[in-house]
Amino acid sequence: MDSKMDFSFDEASQAVSDLARQILDDKATNERQREIENADGHRYDADLWKALAGAGLLGVCVPEVDGGEGLDLVALGALLEQAGRTTAPVPLFETLALGALAIAEFGAGDLGRRLLSGVAAGETILTAALVETDGLPSAPSTTADRVDDRIELNGTKVCVPAAQLAERVLVPAAGPSGVEVYLVA
């Protein structure tokens, strides 16, 4: 039996890849990246972010009901591949893979909807605080305790990518019902 796997993109993923390549080749030039790095040290190109949003690429994995394209992980991978090829100074992985996918799958209510529509529109940057010095995301040492009418998180997270840019950070913590993920402003 001759079994071959087809790793080619479907039409939607190829369109994402082609559009991302076009925008990134135009806007994430070496000269522009040097300019960004010398500006404020944040390595973030707000103009590029707006261009990606305007093209619908920031909504690639955001559900259609929330203003996105509702595409799959392969399409997101096509976008991330192009961003990596150009070392684009924008938090795509952080916002889409670490934040939007989790909120789309598990987020509930108006807050999740607002965040996802903000991601698709380029108005919201997300990230996740997954790494601890003494724990794993599946068994975090960070704890969540109810104090009066609020939840108090205690612990240390290290290596939080794009934290200085993010509107919200997804933080896994050991809570009253086991491991829970909290959205921290």
N, C-alpha and C positions, 0 to 999 in steps of 0.2 A: 504494500500500500504506500503510495507516494502522498505524503501529507505536507502541504505547504501552507504557511500562514501568510495572510495578506495584511501587511502593516501600513497600507496606504490610507490616507485620510479620506473620509467621506466628503461630500460636496460642501457641507457647512463648515467642517474643520479646515478644509483647504481654503475656503473663503476667508476664514478668520486669520489663517496663517498669511495669506497674500496681503490682506488689508493691513495687518500688523507690520509686516515687512515694509510695506510702502510708507507707512507713517513713521516707523522707527528709523528707516534709512534716511528719511527726510529730516527728522527732528532730533534724533539721538546721535548726532555727528560727534566726532572726537573733539572738535572745537567747542561745541555746545557743552559737552560733558566737562571739559576743562573749565569753562566759564562757570558752570554750576558748582563744581568742587571748590573753586576759589571764592565763591560768593559768600556763603554762610556756614559751610561745613556740614550741612544737613544732607547733601547729595540727593536733592529732590528737585525735579524739574516740573513746576506747576503748569507750565505751558504744554508740555508733553502730556501730562495727566489730563488736561482739558481736551487735547486733541484725541486722545484715546477714548475719553468719555463721549465726545461728539460723534465719533465713529461707531459708537455702540459697543466697543470692545470691553469696557469695564463692566458691562452687563452680560458678558458671555455666559457665565454660569449662574446668573441671577434669574430666578423664575420669571416667566413672562408677566404673571400677575403683579409682580413688583417692579415692572419697568425694564426687565432684562430680556435677554435672548432665549434663556432656558435651555442652553446647549449642555453637552455632557463634558466629562473630564478630558476627553480627547481634544475637544475644542479649546479648553483651558490650557492643556498641554501645548497646543499649537501656538497659542498666544505667549505663554511663558518661554517657549523655545526661541521665539523671535526676540523677546525682551532680553533673554540671556545672550543671544548672538550679538546684540549691540551693547550689552551691559547698561541697559537703559536705567537712568536714575529715577525710578518710580517704584512704589511699593505694591507691585502687582501680586506677587506671591503672598505677601502678608495680608493684603486686603481680600483677595479673591480666594486663595486656597486655605489660609488659616482662619479667615473671618467669615466671609460670605457663605461659603459652602456649609459651615456648621450652623449658621443662623438660618439658612434656607431649609436645612434638614430638621433642626430642632427648635429654632426660635419660634416664639408664639406671640400673637397679638400685634397691636399697633406698633410697638417699639421695633420688633423684627421687620415689619413692613417698611417703616420709615428708614431704618438703617439700610435695608437692601435697595430701596429706591434711591437713597442717597449715594450708595456705592455705584449703581448703574449710571447715575447722573454725574458722577465725579465729585460729589460734594462731601463724601464720607470716606475716610481712610480707617481701616481696621487692622488689628493684629492680634496675636495670641501670646500669652506668657506661659509657655509649656515647660521650660527647662528649670529645674531646681538643682541646687547643689547636693541635696540628699533625698531625692525622690524622683519618681517617674510620673508623667502625665496620668497614667492609669492608676497610680497609687501616690498621689501628692502628699507631701508633708505640710503644705499650706492648708490651713483650716478655715472654715467658715462657721461663725458662731452668731446666733441671734442675740443682739444687744438692744433691748427695748424694741423699737419699731424698725430697726435696720439690721443688715447683715454686716458683720465685721470680719474682714479677711486678715489672717495673720500668717506670715511666712515670707520667704524670699524667692523671687523668680529672677533668673539671670538670663541674659541673651534674649531680650525682647525686641525683635526686629521692628524698626520703624516706630518705636514707642513715642518718639518725640513728635511724630506727625499724626498719630492715631487719635481719632475721636473716641473710640472705644477699644478696650483690650479684653479679650476673652481669657478668663483666668480659671483654670480647673482648681478645685479645692475640695478637701474632705469635709462634707457637710452633714447635716442631720440624716439625710437619706442615702448616704454614700458619696461617691464622687459626683460633684455637680460643677457646672460651668457658669461663672458669673460674668456679666458685662460690666466692666468698670469704666467710668467716664475718665 
